[in-house]
Amino acid sequence: MRKGILEFCIMHVISRGQAYSSDILKELKEAKIIVVEGTLYPLLTRLKNAELLEYHWKESALGPPQKHYKLTSQGDAFLEQLNETWIELVEATNAILKRSNMEAYKRLMSIQLEAIKLRS
């Protein structure tokens, strides 16, 4: 499950515009989704081989050229499907939490509301 969530998060980071691998790593670490380069690069390669993302080389003033990733149209469509699956998973999980642990449910709802406020 973690691998699928990593792919989901990586695709979301890339969906906002071209992304360099160190920027992706930085954002994942800031979100406390700890991942190392040895995990990221195979996922990026797999997503590229599945034609969900592509890359181009960009010159760097600080060293060698860098790969910058972006979603393909197939990647955009796949991410939309993942979004729907995520929503279904969150709704199902919330229903179970609500029935078994009201305090955990309230905390989760509070976190989700705060995330919505941050996006607005």
Secondary structure as UniProt FT lines:
FT   HELIX           2..15
FT   STRAND          19..20
FT   HELIX           21..30
FT   TURN            31..32
FT   HELIX           37..49
FT   TURN            50..51
FT   STRAND          53..60
FT   TURN            61..62
FT   STRAND          63..71
FT   HELIX           73..100
FT   HELIX           102..119
//
